[in-house]
């Protein structure tokens, strides 16, 4: 069984219980492997060579895909706060 939560080409999505295993595996990957995984998860290249940033960013995205992102209410509130910050700085 594949331990990747998000499928690679030709693979199926596996159960959420593998999320912790994937995150643990990310911590043990090389920078090159993390850059490859970043491309798979985000669909774009990364210019970062910072291992800690890469594995944490990928782990965040994988967890978001598995468990869902922010609620619509939270997204709306974040937009409101951003608009308020723009107005107060101007």
Protein Blocks (a to p, Z undefined) as FASTA:
>chain_A
ZZbfbdcehiacddfklmmmmmmmmmmpcfklmmmmmmmmnopacfbfbfklmmmmmmmm
mmmmmnopadfklmmmmmmmmmmmmmmmZZ
